[in-house]
Amino acid sequence: MKISVLFTRLFSLILLFLLSGCAGRQEQVTLTVSSVSEIEQPVELPPGTIAAPGIRWVTEDSVVFQKTPAMFFSSTEEETYCAILPESYTAEKKPLSAVQASSPFTWEEADGRLILKEDGNPIFAYNFGMQLAENVPKRYKRSSYVHPVYDANGHVMTDDFPGDHFHHRGLSWMWPRVFVNDKRYDLWHIYGPRNEYEGIHQVFDKWTRRETGPVCMLLGVRNHWKLDNRQNVMDEDVLMRVFRKTQYGRAVDVKLTWTARQQIKISGEDKKGYGGFNLRFAKRQDTRITSQSGHEDSDSDLRRYAWADFSARFEDSKEYSGIAIFQHPYNPDFPAGWCLRYYGFLGVAWPGTEVVTLEPGESLTLGFRLWIHEGDADAGRVEEAYQVYQRQLMLDE
């Protein structure tokens, strides 16, 4: 199976903006929503729907639109706007005015990590520097992943270098079977489970975006896949959009684009299919795994769901919190299968046991949304949050 650029089909508009006039005049905006939601709705506008100049716009009911790269509606970095619509939002014409608005977001660097915060409270850390825990073999040294991820009360939800699987690392995107010009490598274990391969490493190059705003913060990263001889065989572009926390949770959109410099083949584990977009969870109590089909009472491989959720009580908290992963409907083979593990793993296992080939110059893009919520899947309104996400992506059939 060969993949070039995804997201090339047209999308119907769930949010339609009708604007006229020019800079300096108050515009009018009509929001057409597909249905009323009982939770706040983090949304993206189709590119080009706000064409007038200006960085930020606000409606009369204080809905703020912030400029952002398109992540739902485009595989390129076209500019558009995002917003968080209030619950029970209804469609009507509203004036639209250019404003300056403050941001609740900040970040700081420490020990090779960029720590993202809202109102001074940590959200997650992006590990751009090489990391290695004490008493862990040097062959597991790595970078270019997210850990820790925090819940709304500051509890750490993810794990790094866990004793049962040193190669697991917070939120990561990696595969155990990688072939460079048909030579076998292992991005999952870095040097293979028994140190039997030459190494392949995800290596930070530069920040492509570090922006804050009233609605979200944007983080863009350029990484490379490098061999032990420092040859760059793949470019990796990471774009993350972190929305403000809402009543029930926080949306984090992730767009990953890989561009091959050599012929690259990627695949999951040859029997269970694991490898792809992965979350490893911290020690906890009372784990609950839920999918679009309901409660998952045991571990499983390659069952196909649009979303899955992992909730528990972290750091001896009395309250549940959790993280759901939503698959973008235009990812290849949607919905892909999952690797679900009660020891603490939630992963979109794509392409499973199949093999994807990228020839030099070809690109692959995958999209996801994290829903970091309070409570379990029911209390965190995971299904409703998924409906908000997918309603923006109805097909233009």
C-alpha positions in Angstrom: 0.0 0.0 0.0 1.4 3.4 -1.0 0.3 6.6 0.6 1.1 10.1 -0.7 -0.8 13.2 0.6 -4.0 12.6 2.6 -6.9 15.0 3.3 -7.4 15.8 -0.4 -11.1 15.3 -0.5 -13.5 18.2 0.0 -15.4 18.7 3.2 -18.9 20.1 3.6 -19.1 23.1 5.9 -20.6 22.6 9.3 -19.5 26.2 10.2 -20.3 28.5 7.4 -19.2 32.1 7.7 -20.7 34.8 5.4 -18.6 37.9 5.4 -18.6 41.1 3.4 -16.9 44.5 3.7 -13.3 45.4 4.3 -10.9 46.3 7.1 -12.1 48.9 9.5 -15.8 48.0 9.1 -17.7 45.7 11.4 -18.5 42.5 9.6 -21.5 40.2 10.0 -21.1 36.5 10.6 -23.6 33.7 10.5 -22.8 30.4 12.2 -24.6 27.4 10.9 -24.2 24.5 13.3 -25.4 20.9 12.5 -26.9 20.4 15.9 -26.9 21.9 19.4 -24.3 20.3 21.7 -24.5 20.2 25.5 -20.8 20.7 25.8 -18.5 23.4 24.7 -17.2 22.8 21.1 -13.6 23.3 20.0 -13.9 23.9 16.3 -11.9 24.9 13.2 -13.3 27.0 10.3 -12.7 25.9 6.7 -9.8 27.9 5.2 -10.8 31.1 3.5 -14.1 31.7 5.4 -12.7 34.7 7.2 -10.9 36.7 4.4 -10.8 40.1 6.0 -7.4 41.2 7.5 -6.9 40.8 11.3 -5.3 38.4 13.7 -8.2 37.8 16.1 -11.9 38.4 15.8 -14.7 38.3 18.4 -18.5 38.1 18.1 -20.9 40.1 20.3 -21.4 37.1 22.6 -17.6 37.0 23.2 -16.8 34.0 21.0 -13.2 34.6 20.1 -11.7 33.3 16.8 -8.0 32.8 16.7 -5.8 32.4 13.7 -4.4 28.9 13.3 -3.0 26.5 10.7 -5.8 24.3 9.2 -5.6 20.9 10.8 -9.1 19.4 10.0 -9.6 20.7 6.5 -6.2 20.6 4.9 -3.0 18.6 4.7 -1.0 21.8 4.0 -0.5 24.7 6.4 -3.3 26.9 5.1 -4.3 29.5 7.6 -7.8 29.6 9.1 -9.5 30.3 12.5 -10.5 28.2 15.5 -12.9 28.9 18.4 -14.6 27.3 21.3 -18.4 27.6 20.9 -20.4 27.7 24.1 -22.7 24.8 24.9 -26.2 24.9 23.4 -24.9 27.3 20.8 -27.5 28.2 18.2 -27.1 29.7 14.7 -27.8 33.4 14.2 -26.2 36.5 12.6 -23.7 38.3 14.8 -21.4 41.2 14.3 -17.7 40.4 14.0 -15.0 42.8 15.1 -11.2 42.8 15.2 -9.8 42.8 18.8 -6.7 42.2 20.8 -7.1 39.5 23.4 -4.8 38.1 26.1 -3.7 34.5 26.3 -3.8 32.2 29.4 -1.0 30.1 27.9 2.7 30.1 28.7 5.7 27.7 28.3 9.1 27.2 29.8 12.1 25.1 28.9 13.9 22.8 31.4 16.0 19.6 31.0 15.3 19.3 27.2 11.6 19.7 27.7 9.2 22.4 26.6 6.5 22.6 29.3 3.1 24.0 28.2 0.9 25.7 30.8 -2.5 27.3 31.1 -2.9 29.8 33.9 0.3 28.5 35.4 -0.9 24.9 35.5 1.1 22.3 33.5 -0.7 20.7 30.5 2.1 18.5 29.1 5.8 18.6 28.2 7.3 18.0 24.8 10.7 16.2 25.0 12.9 17.8 22.4 16.1 16.9 24.1 17.5 13.3 24.5 16.1 11.6 27.6 17.3 8.7 29.6 16.1 7.6 33.1 18.4 6.3 35.8 19.3 2.6 35.6 18.0 2.2 32.1 20.4 0.9 29.3 21.7 3.7 27.1 20.3 2.1 24.0 16.8 3.4 25.1 17.9 7.1 25.0 15.4 9.0 22.9 13.6 12.3 22.2 10.6 13.7 20.2 7.7 12.6 22.3 5.2 14.0 24.9 5.6 13.3 28.6 4.3 14.0 31.2 0.7 14.7 30.4 -1.3 16.1 33.3 -5.0 16.0 34.2 -6.9 19.1 35.3 -5.8 18.6 38.9 -2.1 18.3 38.1 -1.9 14.5 38.4 0.6 12.9 36.0 -1.2 10.5 33.7 1.6 9.1 31.5 4.7 7.1 32.1 8.2 7.0 30.6 10.8 4.2 30.8 8.4 1.9 32.7 10.1 -1.1 34.1 8.1 -3.6 32.1 8.7 -1.8 28.8 11.6 0.6 28.8 10.8 1.6 25.2 7.3 3.0 26.0 7.3 6.7 26.2 4.3 8.9 27.1 2.5 10.0 23.9 4.6 8.8 21.0 4.4 7.9 17.3 6.6 5.0 16.4 6.7 1.5 14.7 8.6 -1.7 15.5 9.1 -2.6 11.9 10.9 0.0 9.7 12.8 -0.7 6.5 15.1 1.8 4.9 15.9 0.6 1.4 14.8 -2.8 2.6 17.2 -2.9 5.5 15.4 -3.7 8.9 15.3 -1.1 11.7 13.1 -0.7 14.8 11.9 2.8 15.8 9.8 1.2 18.6 12.8 -0.3 20.5 15.4 1.9 18.7 17.9 -0.9 18.5 15.5 -3.8 18.5 14.1 -5.8 21.5 17.4 -7.7 21.9 19.7 -5.0 20.6 20.0 -6.9 17.3 19.6 -4.0 14.8 21.5 -0.8 14.0 19.8 2.2 15.6 17.2 4.6 14.2 16.4 7.7 16.1 13.8 10.5 16.1 15.9 13.6 16.5 14.7 17.2 17.1 15.7 19.8 14.5 13.8 23.0 15.2 10.6 24.6 16.3 8.4 25.6 13.4 5.7 27.3 15.6 5.5 28.4 19.2 2.5 30.7 19.5 0.0 31.5 22.2 -3.5 33.0 21.9 -6.8 33.4 23.7 -8.3 30.1 22.3 -5.3 27.8 21.9 -1.6 27.5 21.8 0.3 26.1 18.8 3.4 24.0 18.8 5.2 23.0 15.6 8.3 20.8 15.5 10.6 19.5 12.7 12.2 16.2 13.6 14.3 13.7 11.5 14.6 10.0 11.6 18.4 9.4 11.7 20.5 6.3 11.5 23.5 5.7 13.7 25.7 7.1 10.9 23.6 10.3 11.2 22.1 9.8 7.8 18.6 11.5 7.7 16.2 9.1 6.1 12.8 10.8 7.0 11.6 14.3 7.8 8.9 14.4 10.5 6.7 17.4 11.1 4.6 17.6 14.2 1.8 20.2 14.6 -0.1 20.4 17.9 -3.0 22.7 18.7 -3.9 22.8 22.4 -7.3 24.4 23.2 -8.3 26.0 26.5 -9.7 23.7 29.1 -13.5 23.6 29.1 -15.9 22.3 31.6 -15.5 18.6 30.8 -12.1 18.5 29.2 -9.4 19.8 26.9 -9.0 19.1 23.2 -5.5 18.7 21.7 -5.3 18.3 17.9 -2.2 16.5 16.5 -1.2 16.4 12.9 1.9 14.3 11.9 3.5 14.5 8.5 6.4 12.3 7.3 8.3 12.9 4.1 10.7 10.1 3.0 14.3 10.9 1.9 15.0 7.2 1.2 12.6 4.4 0.4 10.8 3.8 3.8 8.5 0.9 4.7 6.6 0.9 8.1 4.5 -1.7 9.7 3.2 -2.8 13.1 4.3 -5.9 15.0 3.9 -8.9 12.6 1.2 -10.7 14.7 -0.5 -8.3 17.1 -0.1 -5.2 14.8 0.9 -2.7 17.5 2.7 0.4 16.5 1.5 3.9 15.4 0.0 6.6 17.7 0.5 5.5 21.3 -0.1 6.4 24.9 1.5 4.7 27.9 -0.1 5.5 31.2 1.3 5.9 34.7 0.7 3.8 37.7 -2.9 4.1 38.9 -6.0 2.5 40.4 -9.3 1.2 39.0 -8.6 1.3 35.3 -11.4 1.5 32.8 -11.0 1.1 29.1 -13.9 2.2 26.9 -14.4 2.3 23.2 -17.1 3.5 20.8 -18.7 0.0 21.4 -18.8 0.4 25.2 -16.8 -1.0 28.1 -13.8 -3.1 27.1 -13.4 -5.8 29.7 -10.1 -7.3 28.5 -7.0 -6.6 26.4 -7.4 -6.8 22.6 -5.7 -6.4 19.3 -6.8 -4.7 16.1 -10.5 -4.2 16.9 -11.6 -1.2 14.8 -13.1 1.8 16.6 -13.2 5.5 15.8 -12.2 6.3 19.4 -11.0 4.6 22.6 -10.6 6.0 26.1 -8.4 5.1 29.1 -9.6 6.3 32.5 -8.4 5.7 36.1 -7.5 7.2 39.4 -3.9 8.6 39.1 -1.5 9.3 42.0 -4.0 8.0 44.6 -6.6 10.5 43.6 -10.2 9.9 44.7 -11.4 11.1 41.4 -11.2 9.6 37.9 -9.5 11.3 34.9 -8.6 10.0 31.5 -7.5 10.5 27.9 -9.4 9.5 24.8 -7.9 9.3 21.3 -10.1 10.3 18.3 -9.0 9.2 14.9 -9.4 11.6 12.0 -12.0 10.2 9.6 -9.7 10.8 6.6 -6.8 8.8 8.0 -6.1 5.8 5.8 -8.1 2.6 6.7 -10.4 4.6 9.1 -11.1 3.4 11.6 -7.8 1.6 12.3 -7.5 -1.1 14.9 -6.3 -0.6 18.4 -3.8 -2.1 20.9 -5.7 -2.0 24.2 -3.8 -3.1 27.4 -4.9 -3.0 31.0 -1.3 -2.8 32.1 -1.5 0.8 30.8 -1.4 1.2 27.0 -3.8 2.7 24.5 -2.6 2.8 20.9 -4.0 3.3 17.3 -2.3 0.3 15.6 -2.0 1.5 12.0 -1.1 0.1 9.6 -1.4 -3.0 11.7 0.2 -6.0 10.1 0.2 -4.4 6.7 3.2 -2.6 5.2 3.1 1.1 4.0 5.7 2.2 1.5 6.9 5.8 1.0 9.2 6.4 -2.0 11.7 9.3 -1.7 9.8 12.6 -1.7 6.4 11.0 -0.9 4.6 12.1 2.2 2.1 10.6 4.7 -0.2 12.6 7.0 -2.2 11.3 10.0 -4.5 13.3 12.3 -5.8 12.7 15.8 -7.5 14.6 18.6 -6.8 13.9 22.3 -9.6 14.6 24.7 -8.1 15.0 28.2 -11.0 14.9 30.6 -12.1 14.7 34.2 -14.1 11.6 35.3 -14.4 8.4 33.4 -15.5 8.2 29.8 -19.2 8.9 30.7 -18.5 11.7 33.1 -15.9 13.2 30.7 -18.5 13.2 27.9 -16.2 11.4 25.6 -18.8 10.3 23.0 -20.2 13.9 22.8 -16.7 15.3 22.5 -16.1 12.8 19.6 -19.4 13.9 17.9 -18.2 17.5 18.1 -14.9 16.4 16.5 -16.4 14.3 13.7 -19.3 16.7 12.8 -16.7 19.1 11.4 -15.6 16.4 9.0 -18.8 15.3 7.2 -18.1 14.1 3.7 -19.1 16.1 0.6 -20.7 13.0 -1.0 
